[in-house]
Amino acid sequence: MKGPLFYSKILLFGEYGIIKDSKGLSIPYNFFKGALKSDGKPSPEALKSNEALRAFAVHLAKIQSEGVVSFDLDALDKDIAEGMYFDSSIPQGYGIGSSGALVAAVYDKYAKDKITVLENLTREKLLKLKRIFGEMESFFHGKSSGLDPLNSYLSLPILINSKDNIESTSLPSQNKEGKGAVFLLDSGITGETAPMVQIFMEKMKQEGFRNVIKDKFIKHTDACVDHFLKGDIKGLFGHVKQLSHVVLDHFKPMIPQQFHHLWKKGIESNTYYLKLCGSGGGGYILGFTEDIDRARKELEGHKLEVVYNF
């Protein structure tokens, strides 16, 4: 048995901000993927994944009893008993939706009366899916917006206007010959979502930090989303630089220590600008540059993956 593939995602804009109703833009990233699988020769990873699915099934039974969504739990339990696991190349703790892809795969295979990508996806249906996915994914990191699984399930770019207003969107065409790029920078360490979100929530208790989020972070995030979707590169880079600055000044715990100087160097040289990818603390860091060759030179010794060309 091998199920359909579900891809990783990148939240280009909106990390932390969407908790407080900023705009956001999430895109599928097809470089990494996962699928539900059963075979006769499970590896140690497969056994570990099977064990995690067993615990996840208990969580799904609980949310089913609360009337959120209905699953074919008998089929799920039977498949788990027969050794089913999630075979995935998506690195965990990297901010690109490893648990989101798993949630999407399980919903796709076992949900009853599921909403499918083939039907007319009204705002109501998208919000319902997002709510279901949020409840399912909360098993993995406490509180979930449901956006990662939504992106993985639909394999479409998702525009978040506000908590209750989301829509699928299209991105400006890429210029494959262009020097401008969005890239992923590998920090080489794993991040954990829950502790980072905890730090953010603690900081939100301070009025000064709340004002920074409202007056700077959300303002620049919203502008980045608008400029990116319009293909206004000049406008985009002006706000990405400001956003990078705000993160360096106010989100230091979320930036791995050894990247503080690279972050600052990018802002000062205008060669590239870094921002958080997901909750931070490790995993990938997102980068924006108008000249990828110069950025590669400046970031020599680090692994860069281009995800979008301008």
C-alpha positions as CSV (number, residue, x, y, z in Angstrom):
1,M,0.0,0.0,0.0
2,K,1.2,3.5,-0.8
3,G,-1.0,6.6,-0.5
4,P,-1.0,9.8,-2.5
5,L,1.9,12.3,-1.9
6,F,1.5,15.4,0.4
7,Y,4.0,18.2,0.1
8,S,5.8,20.4,2.6
9,K,4.9,24.1,2.8
10,I,6.6,27.4,3.3
11,L,4.8,30.2,5.1
12,L,6.4,33.1,3.2
13,F,4.9,35.8,5.4
14,G,2.8,35.8,8.6
15,E,4.8,33.7,11.1
16,Y,3.6,34.8,14.6
17,G,1.7,37.7,13.0
18,I,-1.2,35.4,11.9
19,I,-1.8,34.5,15.6
20,K,-2.6,38.2,16.0
21,D,-4.6,38.6,12.7
22,S,-1.9,39.8,10.3
23,K,-2.0,38.7,6.7
24,G,-0.1,35.6,5.6
25,L,0.9,33.8,2.5
26,S,1.7,30.1,2.5
27,I,2.9,28.2,-0.6
28,P,3.4,24.5,-1.2
29,Y,7.0,23.4,-1.5
30,N,7.3,20.2,-3.6
31,F,10.9,19.5,-2.9
32,F,9.9,17.5,0.3
33,K,7.0,15.1,0.5
34,G,5.4,12.3,2.4
35,A,2.9,9.4,2.0
36,L,1.2,6.8,4.1
37,K,2.7,3.4,3.4
38,S,2.7,-0.2,4.5
39,D,5.3,-2.8,3.5
40,G,6.6,-6.0,4.9
41,K,10.0,-4.7,5.9
42,P,9.7,-1.8,8.3
43,S,12.8,0.2,9.2
44,P,13.5,1.6,12.7
45,E,12.1,4.9,11.4
46,A,8.9,3.2,10.1
47,L,8.4,1.5,13.5
48,K,8.8,4.9,15.3
49,S,6.3,6.5,12.9
50,N,3.8,3.6,13.3
51,E,4.0,4.1,17.1
52,A,3.3,7.9,16.7
53,L,0.3,7.1,14.4
54,R,-1.0,4.8,17.1
55,A,-1.0,7.7,19.6
56,F,-2.4,10.1,16.9
57,A,-5.3,7.7,16.4
58,V,-6.3,8.1,20.1
59,H,-6.3,11.9,19.6
60,L,-8.5,11.5,16.5
61,A,-11.0,9.4,18.4
62,K,-11.2,12.1,21.0
63,I,-11.9,14.9,18.5
64,Q,-14.4,12.7,16.7
65,S,-16.3,12.2,20.0
66,E,-16.4,16.1,20.2
67,G,-18.2,16.2,16.9
68,V,-15.4,18.0,15.0
69,V,-15.0,15.5,12.3
70,S,-15.8,11.8,11.6
71,F,-13.2,9.2,10.6
72,D,-13.3,5.5,9.6
73,L,-11.4,4.7,12.8
74,D,-11.8,0.9,12.3
75,A,-9.9,1.1,9.0
76,L,-7.3,3.4,10.5
77,D,-6.7,1.1,13.6
78,K,-6.5,-2.0,11.3
79,D,-3.9,-0.3,9.0
80,I,-1.9,0.8,12.0
81,A,-2.0,-2.7,13.4
82,E,-0.7,-3.9,10.1
83,G,2.3,-1.6,10.3
84,M,1.3,1.5,8.4
85,Y,3.6,4.5,8.8
86,F,4.2,7.9,7.3
87,D,7.1,7.7,4.8
88,S,8.4,11.3,4.6
89,S,11.4,13.2,3.3
90,I,10.2,16.4,5.1
91,P,12.7,17.2,7.9
92,Q,11.0,17.5,11.3
93,G,11.4,20.7,13.3
94,Y,12.4,22.7,10.2
95,G,9.4,25.0,9.9
96,I,8.1,23.5,6.6
97,G,5.2,21.5,7.8
98,S,6.2,17.9,8.5
99,S,3.2,17.3,10.8
100,G,0.9,19.2,8.4
101,A,1.6,16.7,5.6
102,L,0.9,13.8,7.9
103,V,-2.4,15.4,9.0
104,A,-3.4,16.0,5.4
105,A,-2.6,12.4,4.4
106,V,-4.7,10.9,7.3
107,Y,-7.6,13.2,6.6
108,D,-7.5,12.4,2.9
109,K,-7.6,8.6,3.6
110,Y,-9.8,8.2,6.6
111,A,-12.2,11.2,7.0
112,K,-15.8,10.6,6.2
113,D,-17.7,13.2,4.2
114,K,-14.4,14.9,3.4
115,I,-14.1,18.2,1.6
116,T,-12.1,17.6,-1.5
117,V,-9.9,19.9,-3.6
118,L,-12.1,19.1,-6.7
119,E,-15.2,20.9,-5.3
120,N,-15.9,24.6,-5.3
121,L,-13.8,25.7,-2.3
122,T,-15.9,28.4,-0.8
123,R,-14.6,30.5,2.1
124,E,-16.8,28.5,4.5
125,K,-15.4,25.2,3.3
126,L,-11.8,26.5,3.6
127,L,-12.5,27.7,7.1
128,K,-14.1,24.4,8.1
129,L,-11.1,22.5,6.7
130,K,-8.7,24.8,8.6
131,R,-10.6,24.3,11.8
132,I,-10.6,20.5,11.4
133,F,-6.9,20.5,10.6
134,G,-6.2,22.8,13.6
135,E,-7.8,20.3,15.9
136,M,-6.0,17.3,14.3
137,E,-2.6,19.0,14.3
138,S,-2.9,20.2,17.9
139,F,-1.8,16.7,18.8
140,F,1.7,17.6,17.6
141,H,2.3,21.1,18.9
142,G,-0.4,22.1,21.4
143,K,-2.1,24.8,19.4
144,S,-2.3,24.8,15.7
145,S,-3.8,27.3,13.1
146,G,-4.5,24.3,10.8
147,L,-2.8,26.2,7.9
148,D,0.1,23.8,7.3
149,P,-2.2,20.8,6.7
150,L,-4.5,23.0,4.6
151,N,-1.7,24.0,2.4
152,S,-0.4,20.4,2.1
153,Y,-3.9,19.0,1.5
154,L,-4.9,21.5,-1.3
155,S,-1.4,21.9,-2.7
156,L,-2.3,25.5,-3.5
157,P,-1.0,28.9,-2.3
158,I,-3.1,30.2,0.5
159,L,-3.7,33.9,1.2
160,I,-4.6,34.6,4.8
161,N,-6.4,38.0,5.0
162,S,-7.4,37.5,8.7
163,K,-8.3,34.6,11.0
164,D,-11.8,34.2,9.4
165,N,-10.9,35.2,5.9
166,I,-8.7,32.9,3.8
167,E,-8.7,32.1,0.1
168,S,-6.6,30.1,-2.4
169,T,-4.6,32.5,-4.5
170,S,-2.2,32.4,-7.5
171,L,1.4,33.7,-7.4
172,P,3.0,36.0,-10.0
173,S,4.9,33.9,-12.6
174,Q,8.4,33.1,-11.7
175,N,11.2,34.5,-13.7
176,K,13.5,31.5,-13.9
177,E,16.3,33.6,-15.4
178,G,15.9,36.3,-12.7
179,K,18.6,37.1,-10.2
180,G,16.2,37.8,-7.4
181,A,15.2,34.9,-5.2
182,V,13.5,33.6,-2.1
183,F,15.7,30.9,-0.6
184,L,15.9,28.6,2.4
185,L,19.0,28.7,4.6
186,D,19.7,25.5,6.6
187,S,20.5,26.4,10.2
188,G,21.7,22.8,10.8
189,I,19.7,22.5,14.0
190,T,16.2,21.4,14.8
191,G,13.6,23.8,16.2
192,E,10.6,23.1,18.4
193,T,7.4,24.9,17.8
194,A,5.8,24.8,21.2
195,P,8.6,26.4,23.3
196,M,8.9,29.2,20.7
197,V,5.2,30.0,20.7
198,Q,5.4,30.0,24.5
199,I,8.1,32.6,24.4
200,F,6.0,34.7,22.0
201,M,2.9,34.5,24.2
202,E,4.9,35.5,27.3
203,K,6.3,38.5,25.4
204,M,2.8,39.5,24.3
205,K,2.0,40.2,27.9
206,Q,4.3,43.3,27.7
207,E,2.6,46.4,26.3
208,G,5.8,47.5,24.5
209,F,6.1,44.2,22.6
210,R,2.4,44.3,21.7
211,N,2.8,47.7,20.2
212,V,5.8,46.6,18.1
213,I,3.7,43.7,16.8
214,K,0.8,45.9,15.9
215,D,2.7,49.0,14.6
216,K,5.7,47.4,12.9
217,F,5.6,43.6,12.6
218,I,2.0,43.3,11.2
219,K,2.3,46.5,9.2
220,H,5.4,45.3,7.3
221,T,4.0,41.7,7.0
222,D,0.8,42.9,5.4
223,A,2.7,45.2,3.0
224,C,5.1,42.3,2.0
225,V,2.1,40.0,1.2
226,D,0.5,42.8,-0.9
227,H,3.7,43.7,-2.8
228,F,4.6,40.0,-3.4
229,L,1.2,39.1,-4.9
230,K,1.3,42.2,-7.1
231,G,4.8,41.4,-8.3
232,D,6.1,44.8,-6.9
233,I,9.6,43.7,-6.1
234,K,10.9,47.2,-5.2
235,G,8.1,47.7,-2.7
236,L,8.5,44.1,-1.4
237,F,12.3,44.5,-0.6
238,G,11.8,47.8,1.2
239,H,9.3,46.1,3.6
240,V,11.3,42.8,3.9
241,K,14.3,44.8,5.1
242,Q,12.1,46.5,7.8
243,L,10.6,43.1,8.8
244,S,14.1,41.5,9.1
245,H,15.1,44.4,11.3
246,V,12.1,44.1,13.6
247,V,12.7,40.3,14.0
248,L,16.4,40.9,14.8
249,D,15.5,43.5,17.4
250,H,12.5,41.8,19.0
251,F,12.6,38.0,18.2
252,K,16.2,37.2,19.2
253,P,15.3,34.0,21.1
254,M,13.8,32.6,17.9
255,I,17.0,33.2,15.9
256,P,19.7,30.6,16.5
257,Q,22.6,32.4,18.2
258,Q,25.2,31.7,15.5
259,F,22.9,33.5,12.9
260,H,22.6,36.8,14.7
261,H,25.7,38.3,12.9
262,L,24.6,36.9,9.5
263,W,21.2,38.5,10.0
264,K,22.7,41.9,10.8
265,K,25.2,41.6,7.9
266,G,22.4,41.1,5.4
267,I,20.6,44.2,6.6
268,E,23.7,46.4,6.6
269,S,25.0,45.2,3.2
270,N,21.5,45.0,1.5
271,T,22.8,41.8,-0.1
272,Y,20.0,39.6,1.4
273,Y,17.4,39.9,4.2
274,L,16.6,37.0,6.5
275,K,13.4,36.2,8.3
276,L,11.9,33.4,10.3
277,C,10.5,30.4,8.5
278,G,7.8,29.0,10.8
279,S,8.4,29.5,14.5
280,G,12.2,29.6,14.4
281,G,14.5,28.3,17.0
282,G,16.3,26.3,14.3
283,G,15.3,24.5,11.1
284,Y,15.2,26.7,8.0
285,I,15.6,30.5,7.9
286,L,14.0,32.3,4.9
287,G,16.1,34.6,2.8
288,F,15.2,37.3,0.2
289,T,17.8,38.7,-2.2
290,E,17.8,40.7,-5.4
291,D,21.1,39.0,-6.4
292,I,21.3,35.3,-5.6
293,D,24.9,35.0,-6.7
294,R,26.0,37.7,-4.3
295,A,24.0,36.2,-1.5
296,R,25.6,32.8,-2.1
297,K,29.0,34.5,-1.9
298,E,28.2,36.3,1.3
299,L,26.7,33.1,2.9
300,E,29.5,30.8,1.8
301,G,29.7,27.7,3.8
302,H,25.9,27.6,4.3
303,K,23.4,25.5,2.4
304,L,21.0,27.6,0.3
305,E,17.9,26.2,-1.5
306,V,16.1,28.6,-4.0
307,V,12.4,28.3,-3.7
308,Y,11.2,31.2,-5.9
309,N,12.8,33.3,-8.6
310,F,12.0,37.0,-9.4
